[in-house]
Amino acid sequence: MYQDPISFVHRFSDDADREIAGFIAAQFAYGKIELFMGFLERLFGLMENGPVRFVEAGQWEGLKDLYYRFHKSRDLAMFFEVLRGILAEHGTFGAMFRSVYDGNTQEAIWRIREKYLPDTDKLLFFFPKRASTGAQKRWNMYLRWMVRKDAIDVGIWDYIDPADLTMPLDTHIYKIGKCVGWITSNTPSYRAARQVTEALKKYSPSDPLKYDFFLCHSVGISAGCRGKRTDKCKETCAVYDI
């Protein structure tokens, strides 16, 4: 788990800190793992008193030399300013999400943008617009962390049913889904994410995302799934016979 972004969530014991730490870690979990983990390490290094206090303080001077790929320091400051506004209004990130959630996580994500970034196209990467066809992988991963409860996921939000979550569709899950026939979509879209989720509900109707960490790390990363079924796959793929 130390090479997974959820490891940053487990550094904190307070639920409010875990919510903010999880959102930050999930939103910057893109690109090569060694690069975004290194960036997150530097970013969390600024939060000696915890993520909540860092956000509430609103002092972004420490971000001036930080950047990750196409997100520069000014983007980071704007990102944290949105979080600051959320905490000022609701107290916790979880309380905010609860206020926009009515049973549909995709709809809730869109409502957050409409409420906190209604008149700008900035930060679209973190807060997608309504009708976006993107898989919303990082948001769905964050929701998995907050809703499910096991040795990996912290499960501190009890107002969302794990059965209502959507699979975080990264390149590994997409390749696996295409290979075993769970996905018919030709692009890694939200539709594809839902197809994987529905396929996994056949094995666990109440908690389909319990397979996410195993599929991503054991089949996708460790076994090196390329998305095409070959005889060699029999030696390494745990889901070859599905």
Protein Blocks (a to p, Z undefined) as FASTA:
>chain_A
ZZpfklmmmmpmbfklmmmmmmmmmmmmgcjfklmmmmmmmmmmmmmnojklmmmnopak
lmmmgcehjbcfklmmmmmmmmmmmmmmnopaklmmmmmgghiaklmmmmmmmmmmmmbc
ehklmmccehiabfolmmmmmmmmmmpccfkbnolafkbcfklpccdddfklmmmmmmno
pambfbdcfklmmmmmmmmmmmmmmlmmlmmmmmmmmmmmmnopghiacfklmmmmmklm
ZZ
